Amino acid sequence: MEVIHLREEYIKLGQALKAAGLVDTGAEAKTVVQDGLVRVNSQVEIQRGKKLTAGDVVEYRGKTIKIEA
């Protein structure tokens, strides 16, 4: 499980995917999110700009990202 530590109050979903190395570009993040391939807290998320806060868990292609303060 990859852990992302917040520097601010939140991180956007697309940024989190890039920070964890699960996608290479913002365009790729947009595509995988809009295609319904990403889950946030076990729910399919289709908004790349979704604000993630401490405690959120992101799943994509069998990988998990946890957001921590």
Buried (B, 14 or more C-beta within 10 A) or exposed (E): EEEBEBEEEBBBBBBBBBBBEBBEEBEBBBEBBEEEBBBBEEEEBEEBEBEBEEEBBBBBEEEEBBBEE
